[in-house]
Amino acid sequence: MFNVRVPLPEHDEVFLMNTLTDAQLVVSRDVADLLDRCNGSNPIGSFRADEWEAVKLLTDNGFLVANRDVDRRALDDHLTAVKSDTGELNVTVLTTLQCNFACDYCFQGDHGDYNKHADRMSLDTAVKIGDWIERELDRVRPEKLVLTFFGGEPLLNLPVMYELADRLWHATQDRSVDIYINIITNGLLLTPEVVDRMLPYGLNGIKITLDGDKDAHNRMRPLRGGQGTFDRIVENIRKVAGRCRIAIGGNFDESSVESYPALLDFLRDQEFADKLVKVNFKPIFRTEQGASFSQGPAASGKKSGIIPLIPVGKGNQALNGTCMTSAGAGGGTGCDNCDFIDDKMAFLREETKRHGFPTHDGVHNGPCHVHHDHAHTIGPDGSLYPCPGFTGQLAQSTGHIDDRKDSWRETSREKFNQLAPWKECGDCAFIPVCAGGCVAASHSQLGDMNLPTCHKRSFESALISLAHEAASAA
């Protein structure tokens, strides 16, 4: 059920992958033919003596199983193990929904004032978050804590970030737990002093967003007064590169995507090019104009701060397809049935590789944090959410750091616990690395979190690239 293959005619070989076991093999065509023969009515009786070694190899790597029921039970076991895994406690903290930029596609907070008056976490709340995370460390007993600071712009609230980093470094040291701290920032306020302050606490990496070349970025990500930000961000990267791991992200739409090769040219020419640990670009989607969403038990009537899900092209005209990105969030992928997104994602992935930068392979995504019991997002007020895509929608809050037992939060938590959108995906081979797609997209676009949003065409495109890389390595 989970076997996928890519012909490699130049060598008369076939790339085989099993998405459940993650086994990857480059084999001769006759071995691939052997797999097809195993679907016959009496495959064992048709094997020659010299073919049994190949049969054993295929069986050991999960390419051959007794029947579909075995595969389906293995999938259930895999997704259950993912959900209950205690190896990692993953917490994303939104220190503030405020931002110093005026990106027109931003999904955090109120849009009209560019988040100037949006929620900002207090030090008192940060202390309570520290208490909650320590309780989770004692309850879950993970091997590592992954702590991500996000926003808004997290560097607008440095006291909260420093408080939590210091507190949780000591907490993990006392418990012999590894800590990895990540920061997702627009880069404008990033300084060597910030990096040096965070390094002793387990700073793992910083992701900075550049939305295309200089002209495109300055149009997409200006300051509130309209001033460009590209040069200042690049100078900040130059100052901190080498001190810590730096990743570059970017969010493209139809009007900016063609500028990304020029950005990659520019980055390749910088002295810090070899210090970039990942370069990865994602599509932007905007909500429909005038949309209104509930903000909890009592709806406010104003726009919700959700991830935008309607793909928009030039002139704010919606493209066709159900698509999803966690724009700027550093997680998730584009998932869609829209040729524009698939083609451009593949194009930018290959351009990034061609320029010599490491990037996501587009296949190994894994079920998102919604499907992990021990992955949490915490909003500025201490509300818990299953992922950043639901931040600000109080009706989707699954708890609170003070352990209050609001009935509507309990209902929401139970709803997320029972999600299984992949049940609608039939025998799709990509279920282990997709699990039905983005739940936030299903909620906003389809009105049902248990309906999948399909990644398949994107996965297939990425698989072809992965196959040729594996063949070259072999």
Salt bridges, closest charged atoms under 4 A:
GLU10 OE2 - HIS468 ND1 3.56
ASP12 OD1 - ARG29 NE 2.95
ASP22 OD1 - HIS364 NE2 2.56
ASP36 OD1 - ARG5 NH2 3.17
ASP50 OD1 - ARG48 NE 3.14
GLU51 OE2 - ARG37 NH1 2.79
GLU51 OE2 - ARG48 NH1 3.03
ASP60 OD2 - LYS56 NZ 2.83
ASP76 OD1 - LYS423 NZ 3.66
GLU88 OE1 - LYS144 NZ 3.46
ASP104 OD1 - ARG286 NH2 2.92
ASP110 OD2 - LYS302 NZ 3.71
ASP124 OD2 - LYS128 NZ 3.31
ASP131 OD1 - ARG167 NH2 2.35
GLU134 OE2 - ARG167 NE 2.64
GLU134 OE1 - ARG175 NH2 2.98
GLU136 OE1 - ARG139 NH2 2.78
GLU136 OE1 - HIS376 NE2 3.90
ASP138 OD1 - ARG175 NE 2.67
ASP166 OD2 - HIS170 ND1 3.80
ASP196 OD1 - ARG243 NE 3.02
ASP211 OD2 - ARG221 NH1 3.95
ASP231 OD2 - LYS214 NZ 2.76
GLU235 OE1 - ARG238 NH1 2.75
ASP253 OD2 - ARG286 NH1 3.55
GLU258 OE2 - LYS344 NZ 2.83
ASP265 OD1 - ARG268 NH2 3.44
ASP265 OD1 - HIS355 NE2 2.61
GLU271 OE2 - ARG238 NE 2.66
ASP274 OD1 - LYS275 NZ 3.68
ASP339 OD1 - ARG457 NE 3.77
ASP342 OD2 - ARG457 NH1 3.24
ASP343 OD1 - ARG457 NH1 3.31
GLU350 OE2 - LYS353 NZ 3.63
GLU351 OE1 - ARG354 NH2 2.95
ASP361 OD1 - HIS360 ND1 3.85
ASP361 OD2 - HIS364 ND1 2.68
ASP373 OD1 - LYS83 NZ 3.11
ASP402 OD1 - HIS400 ND1 2.87
ASP402 OD2 - ARG404 NH2 2.70
ASP403 OD2 - ARG135 NH2 3.15
ASP406 OD2 - ARG409 NE 2.77
GLU410 OE1 - ARG413 NH2 2.72
ASP427 OD2 - ARG68 NH1 3.31
GLU469 OE2 - LYS353 NZ 2.49
